[in-house]
Amino acid sequence: MRAFLLFLSRREGLKNFVLRFGIFRRASRRFVAGETLDDAVAAVRDCNRQGMRASLDLLGENTRSQEDAERATGEVITMLDRIGQEKIDCNVSVKLTQLGLDLGKDYCYGNLMRIVRHAHGLGNFVRVDMEDSRYTQATLDLVVQALKECDNVGTVIQAYLYRSENDVRMLLEHGCRIRLCKGAYLEPESVAFKRKRDTDANYVKLMKILLDSGIYHAIATHDEALVSATREYARTKKIAHDRFEFQMLYGIRRDLQQRLAADGARVRIYIPYGTHWYPYFMRRLAERPANVLFILRNIFKG
Ligand code: FDA
């Protein structure tokens, strides 16, 4: 089921079909704050009120024209300005294929740096999301290049990839802030662990390397066992709870998000918004096939 949903997440034909139906748009609202920046800012405010930070993500990936890549770049810059004006506790997450990575690495770097420099001027931070393994090396290359110019940029490491331990060690040499996640894409066995227990074991191993590094990183998961393992490790190593943060996705395990924040942990919520929600929505369904039943029930109810 997971593989099938991830396969569908890349099918243009199905995307065009799904986008025509309001019912799917309404269902996507479980994971997406809305279609406009105003919707997103309202969700950030709500989060901040509950003692949690946020990272805003303008949905979109695999941009096919320079015009679209530059429009997305401009919208992220507008988002950064709005965050500054509203004085909300929030940074931004971007995907390099949205900024034109498929159109050329140098071209994409130009757009990324417009965002990173703008964020730097505002005292804000840019997280470069990690996409599927065809983009891993290019993403790491561009982030390391960006770090030589500005220190307010970081990226993501996926525990399911065999290469991740080496990538973590390389990024730490550059002082890079890392968000550790399990990984959300359909990957072949030649590059990624297939069994949950192997991914989880690698996650714990990488989490320890990150916490030991003294750099401020993010532990991104809704898996309670991994959250507990992280808190336990931090306690044993006397790492204060403000030296790292937990990150979770908008709409997933709100109970755990609130419990951790109430318990004094730093929590940041990843809040996506915009009209290009289809692939993001499909990845969320794939993570938990029970979500498909939830969506179908709502469709037949409504
Ligand atoms: P796991 O999938 O084992 O889930 C643990 C528990 O969480 C489940 O039992 C369920 O209760 C709940 N849960 C998880 N997903 C759910 C869902 N969709 N619906 C309902 N409940 C769910 N990936 C990537 O490849 N590149 C990236 O840049 C990022 N960025 C990112 C940012 C942040 C802040 C988070 C939290 C995650 C990502 N991810 C990501 C996604 C990540 O790789 C992974 O797919 C999801 O976090 C799901 O894995 P868990 O660690 O939550 O564990």
Boltz pocket constraint, residues with backbone or C-beta under 6 A from the ligand:
constraints:
  - pocket:
      binder: B
      contacts: [[A, 128], [A, 129], [A, 130], [A, 131], [A, 156], [A, 158], [A, 181], [A, 182], [A, 183], [A, 184], [A, 185], [A, 220], [A, 221], [A, 222], [A, 223], [A, 224], [A, 247], [A, 248], [A, 249], [A, 251], [A, 252], [A, 253], [A, 268], [A, 269], [A, 270], [A, 283], [A, 284], [A, 285], [A, 287], [A, 288], [A, 291]]
      max_distance: 6.0
